Amino acid sequence: MKKLILSIIFTLSAAFAFAQVTFSPATFTSEDEVIITLDVTGTPLAGQNDVYIWAFSNDGVGGGKDALTNGQWGSSSESAKMTKIATNKFTFKFTGTTLFGQSPAELINFGFLGKSKDGTKQTQDFKPYKFDPLVFTPSQFRIFPAKQDFTDMSTVYFHQDLATDQNLQRMFDVKVNLTFYNDAGAVVATRTALVAVKESSTVYSYSFIPEKLITLTAGTKLSKFSYQFTGSIKDANGANVGTAGPVNEVIYTIFN
């Protein structure tokens, strides 16, 4: 009997041994759009054309909910159907707050499994995957959102009250230089002396959507951009002279 039990355990372990999960982006908050890629090779779902996700939040920490897309175990909702991208490989796109109907403050982690529509076949549970906290950390230079792709609106900020350089502390007539790079790392466009918005007495910003600001040739994908705040200070004689902050680089997260 003991050998039989061990044999069953070994068989089940082997059946689930090859399922693999990846996320894009690799880390994310509950407000980020995320793509799960699930490889069901070596599981009871191997060879299936239709795989459905069954997801749940806050495993082991309380306050969890089933995903709003789950449906019933014996009849998964069509909104839980994963997209087949290759043999045994499926993807599912979601945003945590939307998937679970919970606020960022409520969401700590989540888990999921893949299953057949009628629930007769399934993978193991994949859990828990933590959501990055949505915590604002003041800094001299920052961007919003913290994670983005090149189709998003981006806002760059300069917090003058946090500047450590004396020239930046005194800088006025603040402007922004932007440089964009393609996926080969080559510069594709530069925009200089863009007038920053004075959000408050010590905070400046500039917002943009790349495709509205620059012209991209067909098929061009941006991999990153850099930004630099510039301005003027008064010299010893009271004349205006130029000054500039450091160049900051932002890597785009490609979701698709």
Accessible surface in RSA format (square Angstrom, percent):
REM  Atomic radii and reference values for relative SASA: ProtOr
REM  Chains: A
REM  Algorithm: Lee & Richards
REM  Probe-radius: 1.40
REM  Slices: 20
REM RES _ NUM      All-atoms   Total-Side   Main-Chain    Non-polar    All polar
REM                ABS   REL    ABS   REL    ABS   REL    ABS   REL    ABS   REL
RES MET A   1   168.67  87.3 122.46  81.0  46.21 110.0 109.34  93.0  59.33  78.6
RES LYS A   2   158.80  77.5 152.17  93.4   6.63  15.8  97.41  87.7  61.39  65.4
RES LYS A   3   177.52  86.6 171.60 105.3   5.93  14.1 116.01 104.4  61.51  65.5
RES LEU A   4   101.99  56.8  96.48  69.0   5.51  13.8 100.59  70.6   1.40   3.8
RES ILE A   5    80.54  45.8  80.28  59.8   0.26   0.6  80.53  58.0   0.01   0.0
RES LEU A   6    99.64  55.5  95.95  68.6   3.68   9.3  96.20  67.6   3.43   9.2
RES SER A   7    60.02  50.7  52.09  69.5   7.94  18.3  26.09  55.6  33.93  47.5
RES ILE A   8    88.31  50.3  85.97  64.0   2.33   5.6  88.31  63.6   0.00   0.0
RES ILE A   9    95.21  54.2  94.08  70.1   1.13   2.7  95.00  68.4   0.21   0.6
RES PHE A  10   147.76  73.9 144.51  89.5   3.26   8.5 147.73  89.6   0.04   0.1
RES THR A  11    81.54  58.0  78.06  79.1   3.48   8.3  62.17  83.5  19.37  29.3
RES LEU A  12    98.75  55.0  98.73  70.6   0.02   0.1  98.75  69.4   0.00   0.0
RES SER A  13    64.51  54.5  51.86  69.2  12.65  29.1  37.97  80.8  26.55  37.2
RES ALA A  14    43.67  40.1  34.10  52.6   9.57  21.8  40.16  56.6   3.51   9.3
RES ALA A  15    28.39  26.1  20.54  31.7   7.86  17.9  28.18  39.7   0.21   0.6
RES PHE A  16    51.00  25.5  47.40  29.4   3.60   9.4  47.40  28.7   3.60  10.3
RES ALA A  17    66.60  61.2  29.44  45.4  37.16  84.5  38.94  54.8  27.66  73.3
RES PHE A  18   122.47  61.3 117.02  72.5   5.45  14.2 119.60  72.5   2.87   8.2
RES ALA A  19    14.12  13.0   0.00   0.0  14.12  32.1   0.00   0.0  14.12  37.4
RES GLN A  20   117.35  65.6 112.47  82.2   4.88  11.6  28.53  60.7  88.82  67.4
RES VAL A  21    32.28  21.2   4.45   4.0  27.83  67.1   4.61   4.0  27.67  75.1
RES THR A  22    84.05  59.8  79.71  80.8   4.34  10.3  71.97  96.7  12.08  18.3
RES PHE A  23    36.32  18.2  16.25  10.1  20.07  52.2  18.65  11.3  17.66  50.6
RES SER A  24    40.46  34.2  38.90  51.9   1.56   3.6  28.24  60.1  12.22  17.1
RES PRO A  25    13.58   9.9   8.25   7.5   5.33  19.4  13.58  11.2   0.00   0.0
RES ALA A  26    85.02  78.2  60.96  94.1  24.06  54.7  62.44  87.9  22.59  59.8
RES THR A  27    77.60  55.2  73.32  74.3   4.28  10.2  57.65  77.4  19.95  30.2
RES PHE A  28     6.46   3.2   5.73   3.5   0.73   1.9   5.73   3.5   0.73   2.1
RES THR A  29    17.57  12.5  17.35  17.6   0.22   0.5  16.04  21.5   1.53   2.3
RES SER A  30     2.70   2.3   2.58   3.4   0.12   0.3   0.72   1.5   1.98   2.8
RES GLU A  31    99.91  57.4  77.75  58.8  22.16  52.8  19.89  38.5  80.03  65.3
RES ASP A  32    22.29  15.6  19.27  19.2   3.02   7.1   3.03   7.1  19.25  19.2
RES GLU A  33    71.22  40.9  66.25  50.1   4.97  11.8  17.35  33.6  53.87  44.0
RES VAL A  34     0.43   0.3   0.43   0.4   0.00   0.0   0.43   0.4   0.00   0.0
RES ILE A  35    25.83  14.7  25.35  18.9   0.48   1.2  25.35  18.3   0.48   1.3
RES ILE A  36     0.87   0.5   0.87   0.6   0.00   0.0   0.87   0.6   0.00   0.0
RES THR A  37    35.25  25.1  34.26  34.7   0.99   2.4  17.72  23.8  17.53  26.5
RES LEU A  38     0.00   0.0   0.00   0.0   0.00   0.0   0.00   0.0   0.00   0.0
RES ASP A  39    23.43  16.4  23.24  23.1   0.19   0.4   4.87  11.5  18.56  18.5
RES VAL A  40     0.01   0.0   0.01   0.0   0.00   0.0   0.01   0.0   0.00   0.0
RES THR A  41    60.24  42.8  60.24  61.1   0.00   0.0  50.66  68.0   9.58  14.5
RES GLY A  42    28.39  35.0   0.00   N/A  28.39  35.0  22.48  61.7   5.91  13.2
RES THR A  43     9.17   6.5   0.00   0.0   9.17  21.9   1.51   2.0   7.67  11.6
RES PRO A  44    54.84  40.0  35.02  31.9  19.82  72.1  48.60  40.1   6.24  38.8
RES LEU A  45     0.00   0.0   0.00   0.0   0.00   0.0   0.00   0.0   0.00   0.0
RES ALA A  46    42.74  39.3  25.32  39.1  17.42  39.6  25.55  36.0  17.20  45.6
RES GLY A  47    58.00  71.5   0.00   N/A  58.00  71.5  31.99  87.8  26.01  58.3
RES GLN A  48    52.21  29.2  49.12  35.9   3.09   7.4   2.69   5.7  49.51  37.6
RES ASN A  49   101.00  69.6  89.79  86.8  11.21  27.0  22.25  53.5  78.75  76.1
RES ASP A  50    64.54  45.2  60.27  60.0   4.27  10.1  11.60  27.3  52.94  52.8
RES VAL A  51     0.00   0.0   0.00   0.0   0.00   0.0   0.00   0.0   0.00   0.0
RES TYR A  52     7.41   3.5   7.41   4.2   0.00   0.0   0.43   0.3   6.98   8.6
RES ILE A  53     0.72   0.4   0.72   0.5   0.00   0.0   0.72   0.5   0.00   0.0
RES TRP A  54    36.67  14.7  36.67  17.8   0.00   0.0  22.91  12.2  13.76  22.3
RES ALA A  55     0.33   0.3   0.33   0.5   0.00   0.0   0.33   0.5   0.00   0.0
RES PHE A  56    33.30  16.7  33.30  20.6   0.00   0.0  33.30  20.2   0.00   0.0
RES SER A  57     4.99   4.2   0.00   0.0   4.99  11.5   0.00   0.0   4.99   7.0
RES ASN A  58     6.39   4.4   2.13   2.1   4.26  10.3   0.00   0.0   6.39   6.2
RES ASP A  59    42.17  29.5  31.73  31.6  10.44  24.7   5.84  13.7  36.33  36.2
RES GLY A  60    82.11 101.3   0.00   N/A  82.11 101.3  40.58 111.4  41.53  93.0
RES VAL A  61    79.82  52.5  43.67  39.5  36.15  87.1  53.20  46.2  26.62  72.2
RES GLY A  62    48.99  60.4   0.00   N/A  48.99  60.4  38.79 106.5  10.20  22.9
RES GLY A  63    62.02  76.5   0.00   N/A  62.02  76.5  42.83 117.5  19.19  43.0
RES GLY A  64    40.19  49.6   0.00   N/A  40.19  49.6   9.64  26.5  30.55  68.4
RES LYS A  65   106.25  51.8  96.84  59.4   9.41  22.4  64.74  58.3  41.52  44.2
RES ASP A  66    81.77  57.3  68.93  68.6  12.84  30.4  18.21  42.9  63.56  63.4
RES ALA A  67     5.34   4.9   0.06   0.1   5.27  12.0   0.06   0.1   5.27  14.0
RES LEU A  68   126.86  70.7  93.67  67.0  33.19  83.4  98.30  69.0  28.57  76.9
RES THR A  69    25.93  18.4  25.24  25.6   0.69   1.6  25.93  34.8   0.00   0.0
RES ASN A  70     3.52   2.4   3.52   3.4   0.00   0.0   3.52   8.5   0.00   0.0
RES GLY A  71    37.69  46.5   0.00   N/A  37.69  46.5  21.01  57.6  16.68  37.4
RES GLN A  72   132.78  74.3 131.45  96.1   1.33   3.2  47.12 100.3  85.66  65.0
RES TRP A  73    91.78  36.8  86.43  41.8   5.35  12.6  72.49  38.7  19.29  31.3
RES GLY A  74    48.00  59.2   0.00   N/A  48.00  59.2  27.57  75.7  20.43  45.8
RES SER A  75    61.93  52.3  55.38  73.9   6.55  15.1  30.87  65.7  31.07  43.5
RES SER A  76     1.58   1.3   0.00   0.0   1.58   3.6   0.00   0.0   1.58   2.2
RES SER A  77    36.07  30.5  26.54  35.4   9.53  21.9  21.09  44.9  14.98  21.0
RES GLU A  78   102.50  58.8  88.19  66.7  14.31  34.1  66.39 128.4  36.11  29.5
RES SER A  79    67.94  57.4  43.38  57.9  24.56  56.6  49.09 104.5  18.84  26.4
RES ALA A  80     0.00   0.0   0.00   0.0   0.00   0.0   0.00   0.0   0.00   0.0
RES LYS A  81    84.67  41.3  69.93  42.9  14.74  35.1  30.61  27.5  54.07  57.6
RES MET A  82     6.46   3.3   0.00   0.0   6.46  15.4   0.37   0.3   6.09   8.1
RES THR A  83    85.37  60.7  80.20  81.3   5.17  12.3  50.84  68.3  34.54  52.2
RES LYS A  84    86.00  42.0  60.27  37.0  25.73  61.3  38.01  34.2  47.99  51.1
RES ILE A  85    97.99  55.8  60.76  45.3  37.23  89.7  69.29  49.9  28.71  77.9
RES ALA A  86    48.91  45.0  35.98  55.5  12.93  29.4  48.72  68.6   0.19   0.5
RES THR A  87   105.55  75.1  89.49  90.7  16.05  38.3  54.02  72.6  51.53  77.9
RES ASN A  88    19.78  13.6  19.04  18.4   0.74   1.8   0.38   0.9  19.41  18.8
RES LYS A  89    87.26  42.6  87.26  53.5   0.00   0.0  29.62  26.7  57.64  61.4
RES PHE A  90     0.14   0.1   0.14   0.1   0.00   0.0   0.14   0.1   0.00   0.0
RES THR A  91    22.56  16.0  22.29  22.6   0.27   0.6  10.29  13.8  12.27  18.6
RES PHE A  92    19.39   9.7  15.28   9.5   4.11  10.7  19.39  11.8   0.00   0.0
RES LYS A  93   100.16  48.9  78.40  48.1  21.75  51.8  45.49  40.9  54.67  58.2
RES PHE A  94    11.13   5.6   2.18   1.3   8.95  23.3  11.13   6.7   0.00   0.0
RES THR A  95    33.30  23.7  29.62  30.0   3.68   8.8  14.14  19.0  19.16  29.0
RES GLY A  96     0.43   0.5   0.00   N/A   0.43   0.5   0.00   0.0   0.43   1.0
RES THR A  97    31.38  22.3  25.51  25.9   5.88  14.0  14.74  19.8  16.64  25.1
RES THR A  98   101.04  71.9  88.76  90.0  12.28  29.3  71.58  96.1  29.47  44.5
RES LEU A  99     9.18   5.1   5.49   3.9   3.69   9.3   8.79   6.2   0.39   1.0
RES PHE A 100     0.38   0.2   0.00   0.0   0.38   1.0   0.00   0.0   0.38   1.1
RES GLY A 101    43.01  53.0   0.00   N/A  43.01  53.0  21.66  59.4  21.36  47.8
RES GLN A 102    10.91   6.1   4.74   3.5   6.18  14.7   3.74   8.0   7.18   5.4
RES SER A 103    48.90  41.3  40.40  53.9   8.50  19.6  40.78  86.8   8.13  11.4
RES PRO A 104    46.32  33.8  35.37  32.2  10.96  39.8  35.72  29.5  10.60  65.9
RES ALA A 105    99.44  91.4  59.91  92.5  39.53  89.9  72.54 102.1  26.91  71.3
RES GLU A 106    90.34  51.9  79.81  60.4  10.52  25.1  33.73  65.2  56.60  46.2
RES LEU A 107    10.63   5.9   0.00   0.0  10.63  26.7   0.00   0.0  10.63  28.6
RES ILE A 108    84.75  48.2  79.97  59.6   4.79  11.5  83.55  60.2   1.20   3.3
RES ASN A 109     4.52   3.1   4.52   4.4   0.00   0.0   0.00   0.0   4.52   4.4
RES PHE A 110     0.91   0.5   0.91   0.6   0.00   0.0   0.91   0.6   0.00   0.0
RES GLY A 111     0.00   0.0   0.00   N/A   0.00   0.0   0.00   0.0   0.00   0.0
RES PHE A 112     0.01   0.0   0.01   0.0   0.00   0.0   0.01   0.0   0.00   0.0
RES LEU A 113    11.28   6.3  11.28   8.1   0.00   0.0  11.28   7.9   0.00   0.0
RES GLY A 114     0.00   0.0   0.00   N/A   0.00   0.0   0.00   0.0   0.00   0.0
RES LYS A 115     0.00   0.0   0.00   0.0   0.00   0.0   0.00   0.0   0.00   0.0
RES SER A 116    12.52  10.6  12.52  16.7   0.00   0.0  12.52  26.7   0.00   0.0
RES LYS A 117    79.07  38.6  75.40  46.3   3.67   8.7  68.54  61.7  10.53  11.2
RES ASP A 118    78.02  54.7  67.71  67.4  10.31  24.4  31.68  74.6  46.34  46.2
RES GLY A 119    12.91  15.9   0.00   N/A  12.91  15.9   0.65   1.8  12.25  27.4
RES THR A 120   106.93  76.1  69.25  70.2  37.68  89.8  68.36  91.8  38.57  58.3
RES LYS A 121    85.13  41.5  82.03  50.3   3.10   7.4  49.83  44.9  35.30  37.6
RES GLN A 122    64.88  36.3  63.37  46.3   1.51   3.6  15.46  32.9  49.42  37.5
RES THR A 123     0.00   0.0   0.00   0.0   0.00   0.0   0.00   0.0   0.00   0.0
RES GLN A 124    64.42  36.0  58.48  42.7   5.94  14.1  22.36  47.6  42.06  31.9
RES ASP A 125    61.59  43.1  42.63  42.4  18.95  44.8  11.37  26.8  50.21  50.1
RES PHE A 126    16.28   8.1  13.28   8.2   2.99   7.8  16.28   9.9   0.00   0.0
RES LYS A 127    99.77  48.7  67.35  41.3  32.43  77.2  33.69  30.3  66.08  70.4
RES PRO A 128    72.86  53.1  55.67  50.8  17.19  62.5  55.67  46.0  17.19 106.8
RES TYR A 129    59.14  27.6  56.35  32.1   2.79   7.3  44.90  33.7  14.24  17.6
RES LYS A 130   156.85  76.5 138.98  85.3  17.87  42.6  81.59  73.4  75.27  80.2
RES PHE A 131    15.75   7.9   2.81   1.7  12.94  33.7   2.83   1.7  12.92  37.0
RES ASP A 132    52.23  36.6  48.42  48.2   3.80   9.0  10.40  24.5  41.82  41.7
RES PRO A 133   104.34  76.0  81.93  74.7  22.41  81.5  92.29  76.2  12.05  74.9
RES LEU A 134    91.27  50.8  53.48  38.3  37.79  95.0  57.81  40.6  33.46  90.0
RES VAL A 135   110.04  72.4  81.54  73.8  28.50  68.7  84.81  73.7  25.23  68.4
RES PHE A 136   119.40  59.7  91.80  56.9  27.61  71.8  97.68  59.2  21.73  62.2
RES THR A 137    98.07  69.8  86.31  87.5  11.76  28.0  66.22  88.9  31.85  48.2
RES PRO A 138    78.98  57.6  64.26  58.6  14.72  53.5  64.26  53.1  14.72  91.5
RES SER A 139    43.75  37.0  37.97  50.7   5.77  13.3  38.00  80.9   5.75   8.1
RES GLN A 140    41.13  23.0  36.63  26.8   4.50  10.7   9.42  20.1  31.71  24.0
RES PHE A 141    27.46  13.7  11.36   7.0  16.09  41.9  11.36   6.9  16.09  46.1
RES ARG A 142    57.58  24.2  50.64  25.8   6.94  16.5  22.45  30.7  35.13  21.3
RES ILE A 143    33.11  18.8  21.97  16.4  11.14  26.8  21.97  15.8  11.14  30.2
RES PHE A 144   125.35  62.7 124.85  77.3   0.50   1.3 124.85  75.7   0.50   1.4
RES PRO A 145    38.27  27.9  38.08  34.7   0.19   0.7  38.27  31.6   0.00   0.0
RES ALA A 146    86.30  79.3  61.40  94.8  24.90  56.6  62.22  87.6  24.07  63.8
RES LYS A 147    50.91  24.8  40.38  24.8  10.53  25.1  42.96  38.7   7.96   8.5
RES GLN A 148     1.24   0.7   0.62   0.5   0.62   1.5   0.82   1.8   0.42   0.3
RES ASP A 149    16.27  11.4  16.27  16.2   0.00   0.0   0.90   2.1  15.37  15.3
RES PHE A 150    36.86  18.4  35.67  22.1   1.19   3.1  35.67  21.6   1.19   3.4
RES THR A 151    75.86  54.0  60.19  61.0  15.66  37.3  45.72  61.4  30.13  45.6
RES ASP A 152    48.54  34.0  44.28  44.1   4.27  10.1  10.93  25.7  37.62  37.5
RES MET A 153   110.17  57.1  95.83  63.4  14.34  34.1  66.66  56.7  43.51  57.6
RES SER A 154     0.00   0.0   0.00   0.0   0.00   0.0   0.00   0.0   0.00   0.0
RES THR A 155    15.04  10.7  15.04  15.2   0.00   0.0   3.01   4.0  12.03  18.2
RES VAL A 156     0.00   0.0   0.00   0.0   0.00   0.0   0.00   0.0   0.00   0.0
RES TYR A 157    38.23  17.8  38.23  21.8   0.00   0.0   6.74   5.1  31.49  38.8
RES PHE A 158     0.00   0.0   0.00   0.0   0.00   0.0   0.00   0.0   0.00   0.0
RES HIS A 159    18.28  10.0  18.28  12.7   0.00   0.0  12.28  12.7   6.00   7.0
RES GLN A 160    21.28  11.9  18.52  13.5   2.76   6.6   5.69  12.1  15.59  11.8
RES ASP A 161    92.22  64.6  54.89  54.6  37.33  88.3  31.38  73.8  60.84  60.7
RES LEU A 162    71.01  39.5  57.06  40.8  13.96  35.1  61.45  43.2   9.57  25.7
RES ALA A 163     7.72   7.1   0.00   0.0   7.72  17.6   0.00   0.0   7.72  20.4
RES THR A 164   121.02  86.1  91.87  93.1  29.15  69.5  73.43  98.6  47.60  72.0
RES ASP A 165    69.15  48.4  62.73  62.4   6.42  15.2  24.42  57.5  44.73  44.6
RES GLN A 166   126.30  70.6 120.52  88.1   5.78  13.8  28.10  59.8  98.20  74.5
RES ASN A 167    55.52  38.3  54.73  52.9   0.79   1.9   1.86   4.5  53.66  51.9
RES LEU A 168     6.82   3.8   6.82   4.9   0.00   0.0   6.82   4.8   0.00   0.0
RES GLN A 169    92.66  51.8  71.91  52.6  20.75  49.4  19.88  42.3  72.79  55.2
RES ARG A 170   110.06  46.2  90.42  46.1  19.64  46.8  47.63  65.1  62.42  37.8
RES MET A 171     4.33   2.2   0.07   0.0   4.25  10.1   0.07   0.1   4.25   5.6
RES PHE A 172    69.77  34.9  69.73  43.2   0.03   0.1  69.77  42.3   0.00   0.0
RES ASP A 173    84.38  59.1  63.32  63.0  21.06  49.8  24.08  56.7  60.30  60.1
RES VAL A 174     6.90   4.5   0.00   0.0   6.90  16.6   0.00   0.0   6.90  18.7
RES LYS A 175    50.00  24.4  50.00  30.7   0.00   0.0  35.32  31.8  14.68  15.6
RES VAL A 176     0.00   0.0   0.00   0.0   0.00   0.0   0.00   0.0   0.00   0.0
RES ASN A 177    35.40  24.4  33.86  32.7   1.54   3.7   9.59  23.1  25.81  25.0
RES LEU A 178     0.21   0.1   0.00   0.0   0.21   0.5   0.21   0.1   0.00   0.0
RES THR A 179    25.43  18.1  25.24  25.6   0.19   0.4   6.76   9.1  18.67  28.2
RES PHE A 180     0.00   0.0   0.00   0.0   0.00   0.0   0.00   0.0   0.00   0.0
RES TYR A 181    42.17  19.7  42.17  24.0   0.00   0.0  13.83  10.4  28.35  34.9
RES ASN A 182    30.86  21.3  30.86  29.8   0.00   0.0   1.91   4.6  28.95  28.0
RES ASP A 183   105.60  74.0  75.36  75.0  30.24  71.5  27.06  63.7  78.54  78.3
RES ALA A 184    89.24  82.1  48.27  74.5  40.97  93.2  60.00  84.5  29.24  77.5
RES GLY A 185    42.41  52.3   0.00   N/A  42.41  52.3  21.27  58.4  21.15  47.4
RES ALA A 186    51.31  47.2  42.91  66.2   8.40  19.1  51.22  72.1   0.09   0.3
RES VAL A 187    86.70  57.0  59.35  53.7  27.35  65.9  59.35  51.6  27.35  74.2
RES VAL A 188    53.85  35.4  21.44  19.4  32.41  78.1  27.66  24.0  26.19  71.0
RES ALA A 189    14.54  13.4   5.80   9.0   8.73  19.9  14.54  20.5   0.00   0.0
RES THR A 190    64.02  45.5  45.59  46.2  18.43  43.9  35.22  47.3  28.80  43.5
RES ARG A 191    84.20  35.4  82.45  42.0   1.75   4.2  25.72  35.2  58.48  35.4
RES THR A 192    86.97  61.9  69.01  70.0  17.96  42.8  38.26  51.4  48.71  73.6
RES ALA A 193    55.38  50.9  41.97  64.8  13.41  30.5  42.95  60.5  12.43  32.9
RES LEU A 194    30.83  17.2  28.24  20.2   2.59   6.5  30.83  21.6   0.00   0.0
RES VAL A 195   105.14  69.2  93.02  84.2  12.12  29.2  93.02  80.8  12.12  32.9
RES ALA A 196    12.03  11.1   0.00   0.0  12.03  27.4   0.01   0.0  12.02  31.8
RES VAL A 197    86.70  57.0  82.62  74.8   4.08   9.8  86.70  75.3   0.00   0.0
RES LYS A 198   125.69  61.3  99.52  61.1  26.17  62.3  51.37  46.2  74.32  79.2
RES GLU A 199    97.38  55.9  64.24  48.6  33.14  78.9  15.96  30.9  81.42  66.5
RES SER A 200    53.60  45.3  40.09  53.5  13.51  31.1  50.04 106.6   3.56   5.0
RES SER A 201    89.24  75.4  69.85  93.2  19.39  44.7  47.04 100.2  42.20  59.1
RES THR A 202    45.92  32.7  45.92  46.5   0.00   0.0  34.79  46.7  11.12  16.8
RES VAL A 203    23.90  15.7  23.90  21.6   0.00   0.0  23.90  20.8   0.00   0.0
RES TYR A 204    17.84   8.3  17.84  10.1   0.00   0.0   8.74   6.6   9.10  11.2
RES SER A 205     2.64   2.2   2.64   3.5   0.00   0.0   0.00   0.0   2.64   3.7
RES TYR A 206    36.85  17.2  36.60  20.8   0.25   0.7  19.11  14.4  17.73  21.9
RES SER A 207    55.30  46.7  34.85  46.5  20.45  47.1  19.33  41.2  35.97  50.4
RES PHE A 208     9.13   4.6   2.07   1.3   7.06  18.4   9.13   5.5   0.00   0.0
RES ILE A 209    43.89  25.0  40.50  30.2   3.39   8.2  40.50  29.2   3.39   9.2
RES PRO A 210     0.28   0.2   0.28   0.3   0.00   0.0   0.28   0.2   0.00   0.0
RES GLU A 211   106.91  61.4  85.55  64.7  21.37  50.9  20.98  40.6  85.93  70.2
RES LYS A 212   163.52  79.8 126.53  77.6  36.99  88.1  73.82  66.4  89.71  95.6
RES LEU A 213    41.15  22.9  25.28  18.1  15.87  39.9  28.87  20.3  12.28  33.1
RES ILE A 214     7.07   4.0   0.00   0.0   7.07  17.0   3.06   2.2   4.01  10.9
RES THR A 215   125.14  89.0 103.26 104.7  21.88  52.1  71.82  96.5  53.32  80.6
RES LEU A 216    45.61  25.4  19.27  13.8  26.34  66.2  20.28  14.2  25.34  68.2
RES THR A 217   103.76  73.8  92.59  93.9  11.16  26.6  83.87 112.7  19.89  30.1
RES ALA A 218   111.40 102.4  69.79 107.7  41.61  94.7  81.55 114.8  29.86  79.1
RES GLY A 219    79.71  98.3   0.00   N/A  79.71  98.3  44.54 122.2  35.16  78.8
RES THR A 220    33.13  23.6  15.61  15.8  17.53  41.8  11.45  15.4  21.68  32.8
RES LYS A 221   102.30  49.9 101.20  62.1   1.09   2.6  57.80  52.0  44.49  47.4
RES LEU A 222     0.82   0.5   0.00   0.0   0.82   2.1   0.00   0.0   0.82   2.2
RES SER A 223    31.31  26.5  27.77  37.1   3.54   8.2  27.27  58.1   4.04   5.7
RES LYS A 224    45.84  22.4  45.84  28.1   0.00   0.0   6.99   6.3  38.85  41.4
RES PHE A 225     0.00   0.0   0.00   0.0   0.00   0.0   0.00   0.0   0.00   0.0
RES SER A 226     7.53   6.4   7.22   9.6   0.32   0.7   2.13   4.5   5.41   7.6
RES TYR A 227     7.20   3.4   6.22   3.5   0.98   2.6   1.75   1.3   5.45   6.7
RES GLN A 228    39.50  22.1  39.50  28.9   0.00   0.0   3.19   6.8  36.31  27.5
RES PHE A 229     0.08   0.0   0.08   0.0   0.00   0.0   0.08   0.0   0.00   0.0
RES THR A 230    25.64  18.2  25.64  26.0   0.00   0.0  16.78  22.5   8.86  13.4
RES GLY A 231    10.83  13.4   0.00   N/A  10.83  13.4   5.79  15.9   5.03  11.3
RES SER A 232    20.55  17.4  20.55  27.4   0.00   0.0   0.28   0.6  20.28  28.4
RES ILE A 233    15.41   8.8  15.14  11.3   0.27   0.6  15.41  11.1   0.00   0.0
RES LYS A 234   102.06  49.8  97.74  60.0   4.31  10.3  64.40  58.0  37.65  40.1
RES ASP A 235    52.55  36.8  36.66  36.5  15.89  37.6  27.40  64.5  25.15  25.1
RES ALA A 236   113.30 104.2  63.40  97.8  49.90 113.5  76.65 107.9  36.66  97.1
RES ASN A 237   140.19  96.7 103.28  99.8  36.92  88.9  28.71  69.1 111.48 107.8
RES GLY A 238    41.87  51.6   0.00   N/A  41.87  51.6  27.20  74.6  14.67  32.8
RES ALA A 239    51.01  46.9  42.04  64.9   8.98  20.4  50.85  71.6   0.16   0.4
RES ASN A 240    89.50  61.7  61.64  59.6  27.86  67.1  18.60  44.8  70.89  68.5
RES VAL A 241    58.54  38.5  52.98  48.0   5.55  13.4  58.54  50.9   0.00   0.0
RES GLY A 242    67.59  83.4   0.00   N/A  67.59  83.4  30.98  85.0  36.62  82.0
RES THR A 243    23.44  16.7   9.07   9.2  14.37  34.2  12.38  16.6  11.06  16.7
RES ALA A 244    52.38  48.2  25.47  39.3  26.91  61.2  25.47  35.9  26.91  71.3
RES GLY A 245     5.81   7.2   0.00   N/A   5.81   7.2   2.55   7.0   3.26   7.3
RES PRO A 246    71.73  52.3  58.84  53.6  12.89  46.8  70.73  58.4   1.00   6.2
RES VAL A 247    97.08  63.9  68.70  62.2  28.38  68.4  68.70  59.7  28.38  77.0
RES ASN A 248    35.57  24.5  31.67  30.6   3.90   9.4  11.17  26.9  24.40  23.6
RES GLU A 249   101.42  58.2  69.36  52.5  32.06  76.3  22.59  43.7  78.83  64.4
RES VAL A 250    14.54   9.6  11.48  10.4   3.07   7.4  14.54  12.6   0.00   0.0
RES ILE A 251   113.03  64.3  96.91  72.2  16.12  38.9  96.91  69.8  16.12  43.7
RES TYR A 252     8.98   4.2   0.00   0.0   8.98  23.4   0.00   0.0   8.98  11.1
RES THR A 253    33.98  24.2  29.12  29.5   4.86  11.6  14.95  20.1  19.03  28.8
RES ILE A 254    69.62  39.6  55.17  41.1  14.44  34.8  55.17  39.7  14.44  39.2
RES PHE A 255    21.66  10.8  17.78  11.0   3.88  10.1  18.57  11.3   3.09   8.8
RES ASN A 256   122.82  84.7  76.41  73.8  46.41 111.7  69.96 168.4  52.86  51.1
END  Absolute sums over single chains surface
CHAIN  1 A    13602.1      10538.1       3064.0       8046.1       5556.0
END  Absolute sums over all chains
TOTAL         13602.1      10538.1       3064.0       8046.1       5556.0
